[in-house]
Amino acid sequence: MQALEKSWRAVEKKYFEVLSKITQKPIFTKKFSCYFTTGFVCPYDEEESWFMVSMWHSVPFSITTICHEIMHLQFLKYYKNYLKKQGLKNDQIEDLKESLTFLLNQPEFDSIILSQDNGYPEHKELRKKLKRIWLKNKDFQKLIDEAIVLYLKSGKLKTHNKL
């Protein structure tokens, strides 16, 4: 626990600066809470701004988990309602939320994250499409808007597997 906290404290300011710049939004809270779990799944609570890291993972992997979970919370805080208004369903928002963590593998995070964020296998194709969009202009709002178009053009508002 102490090693993880010390490692996080060394990168947290830089992480928040980069995350804020990428999402084009200020960090929505000054207080995130991190808890350890004995499981391997790392849940979070959107309302309370807490998340968990597994006590079984290495410090570098746990730093990536922290960045991953905070990115989820930032995304949901600022974009969830917008996406709903655009016609996306909850499962699509969840897929998009998970897929957007490909951003943690971009050069902006190189000095912060030592472990790749690979995401889940079911989001692999969407992550690739989002990365192509991102690399065109590195504009988060445009990335979100183009992701919405991908969903709506698919003709099925089910999941990204239909894209």
C-alpha positions as protocol buffer text, in pm:
chain_id: "A"
residue {
  index: 1
  type: MET
  ca { x: 0 y: 0 z: 0 }
}
residue {
  index: 2
  type: GLN
  ca { x: 277 y: 241 z: 89 }
}
residue {
  index: 3
  type: ALA
  ca { x: 468 y: 171 z: -232 }
}
residue {
  index: 4
  type: LEU
  ca { x: 158 y: 230 z: -439 }
}
residue {
  index: 5
  type: GLU
  ca { x: 74 y: 552 z: -260 }
}
residue {
  index: 6
  type: LYS
  ca { x: 430 y: 681 z: -296 }
}
residue {
  index: 7
  type: SER
  ca { x: 436 y: 591 z: -666 }
}
residue {
  index: 8
  type: TRP
  ca { x: 98 y: 752 z: -727 }
}
residue {
  index: 9
  type: ARG
  ca { x: 194 y: 1072 z: -545 }
}
residue {
  index: 10
  type: ALA
  ca { x: 493 y: 1102 z: -777 }
}
residue {
  index: 11
  type: VAL
  ca { x: 273 y: 1108 z: -1090 }
}
residue {
  index: 12
  type: GLU
  ca { x: -72 y: 1223 z: -984 }
}
residue {
  index: 13
  type: LYS
  ca { x: -28 y: 1594 z: -1055 }
}
residue {
  index: 14
  type: LYS
  ca { x: 103 y: 1523 z: -1406 }
}
residue {
  index: 15
  type: TYR
  ca { x: -175 y: 1268 z: -1465 }
}
residue {
  index: 16
  type: PHE
  ca { x: -448 y: 1514 z: -1372 }
}
residue {
  index: 17
  type: GLU
  ca { x: -291 y: 1782 z: -1596 }
}
residue {
  index: 18
  type: VAL
  ca { x: -277 y: 1546 z: -1893 }
}
residue {
  index: 19
  type: LEU
  ca { x: -625 y: 1402 z: -1832 }
}
residue {
  index: 20
  type: SER
  ca { x: -774 y: 1750 z: -1806 }
}
residue {
  index: 21
  type: LYS
  ca { x: -599 y: 1858 z: -2126 }
}
residue {
  index: 22
  type: ILE
  ca { x: -708 y: 1548 z: -2319 }
}
residue {
  index: 23
  type: THR
  ca { x: -1073 y: 1555 z: -2205 }
}
residue {
  index: 24
  type: GLN
  ca { x: -1083 y: 1933 z: -2242 }
}
residue {
  index: 25
  type: LYS
  ca { x: -1243 y: 1956 z: -1898 }
}
residue {
  index: 26
  type: PRO
  ca { x: -1115 y: 2037 z: -1550 }
}
residue {
  index: 27
  type: ILE
  ca { x: -1082 y: 1748 z: -1308 }
}
residue {
  index: 28
  type: PHE
  ca { x: -1427 y: 1744 z: -1152 }
}
residue {
  index: 29
  type: THR
  ca { x: -1322 y: 1674 z: -792 }
}
residue {
  index: 30
  type: LYS
  ca { x: -1019 y: 1718 z: -572 }
}
residue {
  index: 31
  type: LYS
  ca { x: -1097 y: 1402 z: -379 }
}
residue {
  index: 32
  type: PHE
  ca { x: -1090 y: 1053 z: -521 }
}
residue {
  index: 33
  type: SER
  ca { x: -1080 y: 760 z: -282 }
}
residue {
  index: 34
  type: CYS
  ca { x: -889 y: 443 z: -364 }
}
residue {
  index: 35
  type: TYR
  ca { x: -947 y: 114 z: -183 }
}
residue {
  index: 36
  type: PHE
  ca { x: -786 y: -225 z: -209 }
}
residue {
  index: 37
  type: THR
  ca { x: -981 y: -532 z: -306 }
}
residue {
  index: 38
  type: THR
  ca { x: -879 y: -894 z: -271 }
}
residue {
  index: 39
  type: GLY
  ca { x: -1047 y: -965 z: -604 }
}
residue {
  index: 40
  type: PHE
  ca { x: -913 y: -899 z: -950 }
}
residue {
  index: 41
  type: VAL
  ca { x: -1202 y: -685 z: -1071 }
}
residue {
  index: 42
  type: CYS
  ca { x: -1162 y: -319 z: -978 }
}
residue {
  index: 43
  type: PRO
  ca { x: -1502 y: -152 z: -940 }
}
residue {
  index: 44
  type: TYR
  ca { x: -1574 y: 216 z: -894 }
}
residue {
  index: 45
  type: ASP
  ca { x: -1857 y: 433 z: -765 }
}
residue {
  index: 46
  type: GLU
  ca { x: -1955 y: 720 z: -991 }
}
residue {
  index: 47
  type: GLU
  ca { x: -2147 y: 911 z: -724 }
}
residue {
  index: 48
  type: GLU
  ca { x: -1886 y: 885 z: -449 }
}
residue {
  index: 49
  type: SER
  ca { x: -1579 y: 909 z: -677 }
}
residue {
  index: 50
  type: TRP
  ca { x: -1408 y: 602 z: -536 }
}
residue {
  index: 51
  type: PHE
  ca { x: -1251 y: 303 z: -704 }
}
residue {
  index: 52
  type: MET
  ca { x: -1059 y: -9 z: -613 }
}
residue {
  index: 53
  type: VAL
  ca { x: -729 y: -162 z: -710 }
}
residue {
  index: 54
  type: SER
  ca { x: -640 y: -526 z: -661 }
}
residue {
  index: 55
  type: MET
  ca { x: -394 y: -606 z: -389 }
}
residue {
  index: 56
  type: TRP
  ca { x: -261 y: -883 z: -616 }
}
residue {
  index: 57
  type: HIS
  ca { x: -142 y: -652 z: -892 }
}
residue {
  index: 58
  type: SER
  ca { x: 201 y: -493 z: -926 }
}
residue {
  index: 59
  type: VAL
  ca { x: 252 y: -125 z: -850 }
}
residue {
  index: 60
  type: PRO
  ca { x: 289 y: -32 z: -1222 }
}
residue {
  index: 61
  type: PHE
  ca { x: -26 y: -223 z: -1310 }
}
residue {
  index: 62
  type: SER
  ca { x: -209 y: -58 z: -1017 }
}
residue {
  index: 63
  type: ILE
  ca { x: -101 y: 289 z: -1134 }
}
residue {
  index: 64
  type: THR
  ca { x: -254 y: 207 z: -1472 }
}
residue {
  index: 65
  type: THR
  ca { x: -569 y: 87 z: -1295 }
}
residue {
  index: 66
  type: ILE
  ca { x: -591 y: 412 z: -1100 }
}
residue {
  index: 67
  type: CYS
  ca { x: -553 y: 613 z: -1422 }
}
residue {
  index: 68
  type: HIS
  ca { x: -807 y: 389 z: -1596 }
}
residue {
  index: 69
  type: GLU
  ca { x: -1070 y: 425 z: -1324 }
}
residue {
  index: 70
  type: ILE
  ca { x: -1026 y: 800 z: -1284 }
}
residue {
  index: 71
  type: MET
  ca { x: -1057 y: 838 z: -1660 }
}
residue {
  index: 72
  type: HIS
  ca { x: -1390 y: 653 z: -1639 }
}
residue {
  index: 73
  type: LEU
  ca { x: -1513 y: 884 z: -1364 }
}
residue {
  index: 74
  type: GLN
  ca { x: -1404 y: 1196 z: -1555 }
}
residue {
  index: 75
  type: PHE
  ca { x: -1568 y: 1073 z: -1875 }
}
residue {
  index: 76
  type: LEU
  ca { x: -1896 y: 981 z: -1706 }
}
residue {
  index: 77
  type: LYS
  ca { x: -1914 y: 1308 z: -1514 }
}
residue {
  index: 78
  type: TYR
  ca { x: -1883 y: 1523 z: -1825 }
}
residue {
  index: 79
  type: TYR
  ca { x: -2015 y: 1312 z: -2111 }
}
residue {
  index: 80
  type: LYS
  ca { x: -2269 y: 1056 z: -1989 }
}
residue {
  index: 81
  type: ASN
  ca { x: -2572 y: 1287 z: -2007 }
}
residue {
  index: 82
  type: TYR
  ca { x: -2453 y: 1432 z: -2338 }
}
residue {
  index: 83
  type: LEU
  ca { x: -2432 y: 1082 z: -2487 }
}
residue {
  index: 84
  type: LYS
  ca { x: -2778 y: 992 z: -2360 }
}
residue {
  index: 85
  type: LYS
  ca { x: -2919 y: 1308 z: -2519 }
}
residue {
  index: 86
  type: GLN
  ca { x: -2757 y: 1204 z: -2847 }
}
residue {
  index: 87
  type: GLY
  ca { x: -2943 y: 872 z: -2836 }
}
residue {
  index: 88
  type: LEU
  ca { x: -2683 y: 631 z: -2699 }
}
residue {
  index: 89
  type: LYS
  ca { x: -2803 y: 358 z: -2466 }
}
residue {
  index: 90
  type: ASN
  ca { x: -2637 y: 269 z: -2135 }
}
residue {
  index: 91
  type: ASP
  ca { x: -2457 y: -35 z: -2278 }
}
residue {
  index: 92
  type: GLN
  ca { x: -2314 y: 177 z: -2560 }
}
residue {
  index: 93
  type: ILE
  ca { x: -2195 y: 439 z: -2314 }
}
residue {
  index: 94
  type: GLU
  ca { x: -2031 y: 161 z: -2112 }
}
residue {
  index: 95
  type: ASP
  ca { x: -1858 y: 25 z: -2424 }
}
residue {
  index: 96
  type: LEU
  ca { x: -1738 y: 372 z: -2517 }
}
residue {
  index: 97
  type: LYS
  ca { x: -1618 y: 440 z: -2162 }
}
residue {
  index: 98
  type: GLU
  ca { x: -1413 y: 120 z: -2160 }
}
residue {
  index: 99
  type: SER
  ca { x: -1280 y: 173 z: -2512 }
}
residue {
  index: 100
  type: LEU
  ca { x: -1163 y: 529 z: -2451 }
}
residue {
  index: 101
  type: THR
  ca { x: -894 y: 405 z: -2214 }
}
residue {
  index: 102
  type: PHE
  ca { x: -683 y: 339 z: -2525 }
}
residue {
  index: 103
  type: LEU
  ca { x: -585 y: 703 z: -2465 }
}
residue {
  index: 104
  type: LEU
  ca { x: -376 y: 592 z: -2167 }
}
residue {
  index: 105
  type: ASN
  ca { x: -139 y: 428 z: -2417 }
}
residue {
  index: 106
  type: GLN
  ca { x: -77 y: 754 z: -2603 }
}
residue {
  index: 107
  type: PRO
  ca { x: 256 y: 940 z: -2570 }
}
residue {
  index: 108
  type: GLU
  ca { x: 101 y: 1205 z: -2344 }
}
residue {
  index: 109
  type: PHE
  ca { x: 91 y: 946 z: -2065 }
}
residue {
  index: 110
  type: ASP
  ca { x: 435 y: 790 z: -2125 }
}
residue {
  index: 111
  type: SER
  ca { x: 595 y: 953 z: -1821 }
}
residue {
  index: 112
  type: ILE
  ca { x: 307 y: 843 z: -1597 }
}
residue {
  index: 113
  type: ILE
  ca { x: 208 y: 490 z: -1694 }
}
residue {
  index: 114
  type: LEU
  ca { x: 450 y: 198 z: -1712 }
}
residue {
  index: 115
  type: SER
  ca { x: 194 y: -71 z: -1789 }
}
residue {
  index: 116
  type: GLN
  ca { x: -19 y: -86 z: -2107 }
}
residue {
  index: 117
  type: ASP
  ca { x: -393 y: -44 z: -2079 }
}
residue {
  index: 118
  type: ASN
  ca { x: -516 y: -327 z: -2300 }
}
residue {
  index: 119
  type: GLY
  ca { x: -884 y: -300 z: -2220 }
}
residue {
  index: 120
  type: TYR
  ca { x: -1122 y: -588 z: -2271 }
}
residue {
  index: 121
  type: PRO
  ca { x: -1116 y: -816 z: -2577 }
}
residue {
  index: 122
  type: GLU
  ca { x: -1474 y: -723 z: -2673 }
}
residue {
  index: 123
  type: HIS
  ca { x: -1367 y: -359 z: -2715 }
}
residue {
  index: 124
  type: LYS
  ca { x: -1060 y: -426 z: -2930 }
}
residue {
  index: 125
  type: GLU
  ca { x: -1216 y: -317 z: -3261 }
}
residue {
  index: 126
  type: LEU
  ca { x: -1381 y: -7 z: -3116 }
}
residue {
  index: 127
  type: ARG
  ca { x: -1052 y: 92 z: -2952 }
}
residue {
  index: 128
  type: LYS
  ca { x: -879 y: 69 z: -3292 }
}
residue {
  index: 129
  type: LYS
  ca { x: -1145 y: 284 z: -3460 }
}
residue {
  index: 130
  type: LEU
  ca { x: -1134 y: 541 z: -3182 }
}
residue {
  index: 131
  type: LYS
  ca { x: -756 y: 555 z: -3199 }
}
residue {
  index: 132
  type: ARG
  ca { x: -769 y: 629 z: -3573 }
}
residue {
  index: 133
  type: ILE
  ca { x: -1017 y: 909 z: -3506 }
}
residue {
  index: 134
  type: TRP
  ca { x: -807 y: 1046 z: -3220 }
}
residue {
  index: 135
  type: LEU
  ca { x: -486 y: 1055 z: -3420 }
}
residue {
  index: 136
  type: LYS
  ca { x: -652 y: 1271 z: -3689 }
}
residue {
  index: 137
  type: ASN
  ca { x: -690 y: 1576 z: -3466 }
}
residue {
  index: 138
  type: LYS
  ca { x: -652 y: 1484 z: -3096 }
}
residue {
  index: 139
  type: ASP
  ca { x: -975 y: 1662 z: -3007 }
}
residue {
  index: 140
  type: PHE
  ca { x: -1178 y: 1481 z: -2740 }
}
residue {
  index: 141
  type: GLN
  ca { x: -1513 y: 1638 z: -2823 }
}
residue {
  index: 142
  type: LYS
  ca { x: -1468 y: 1547 z: -3190 }
}
residue {
  index: 143
  type: LEU
  ca { x: -1369 y: 1196 z: -3083 }
}
residue {
  index: 144
  type: ILE
  ca { x: -1689 y: 1162 z: -2881 }
}
residue {
  index: 145
  type: ASP
  ca { x: -1903 y: 1307 z: -3160 }
}
residue {
  index: 146
  type: GLU
  ca { x: -1750 y: 1074 z: -3420 }
}
residue {
  index: 147
  type: ALA
  ca { x: -1804 y: 779 z: -3186 }
}
residue {
  index: 148
  type: ILE
  ca { x: -2172 y: 876 z: -3166 }
}
residue {
  index: 149
  type: VAL
  ca { x: -2189 y: 880 z: -3547 }
}
residue {
  index: 150
  type: LEU
  ca { x: -2031 y: 533 z: -3555 }
}
residue {
  index: 151
  type: TYR
  ca { x: -2306 y: 404 z: -3328 }
}
residue {
  index: 152
  type: LEU
  ca { x: -2587 y: 579 z: -3510 }
}
residue {
  index: 153
  type: LYS
  ca { x: -2461 y: 481 z: -3858 }
}
residue {
  index: 154
  type: SER
  ca { x: -2444 y: 118 z: -3756 }
}
residue {
  index: 155
  type: GLY
  ca { x: -2824 y: 113 z: -3779 }
}
residue {
  index: 156
  type: LYS
  ca { x: -2840 y: -83 z: -3458 }
}
residue {
  index: 157
  type: LEU
  ca { x: -2812 y: 83 z: -3122 }
}
residue {
  index: 158
  type: LYS
  ca { x: -2704 y: -238 z: -2952 }
}
residue {
  index: 159
  type: THR
  ca { x: -2326 y: -257 z: -2904 }
}
residue {
  index: 160
  type: HIS
  ca { x: -2008 y: -170 z: -3086 }
}
residue {
  index: 161
  type: ASN
  ca { x: -1988 y: -528 z: -3216 }
}
residue {
  index: 162
  type: LYS
  ca { x: -2239 y: -416 z: -3478 }
}
residue {
  index: 163
  type: LEU
  ca { x: -2020 y: -128 z: -3600 }
}
